[in-house]
Amino acid sequence: MMRVCDPAQGKVGDIIAVSGENLGKDRVAEVFLTKGTEDIKVDVVAQSKTLVKFKVPPEATEGRYAITVLTTTSIPQLIEQPVLLNVTR
């Protein structure tokens, strides 16, 4: 589960670090920014059991996004995490 997004605000191209637990590649297959029904896959640049770093993608528009993960379970699930990222221009 993700717990802290640092920084909590970023622009396209910025690297965002999200910390928590059970975030390793054995648990998290992909990471998305979610706003309403829009899911934007992010480019993960580093991943460990307690940290995921990703780049804010160019498709992200201004606004508040939830961070969603796709699990690696036998039946993969998209799970919205309790952290938010505010994208600015």
C-alpha positions, 0 to 999 in steps of 0.5 A: 500500500502506498502511503506518502507521495513526495512531492505531492505536486509535480509537472510533466517530466518530474520524478515522483517518489511514492513510499509505502509497503508491498510495492516491489515488482513481485506485487506491483506490475504497473502504476497509473495516474487516475482522474475520473475514468481516465487511467494514464500509465506512468513510466516507473524509473525505480521500484523496491519493496518500499518505494516506487519512483515514476515520471509524470507522463506528457498525457497528464493534464492539470488536476488532482490524480489518484495513484492506482496500481495493477497487482501481480496476483493470479487475477490482476486487479487495479487498486486505487491507493490512498495518495494523491498527486496534483499535476500543474503546468 
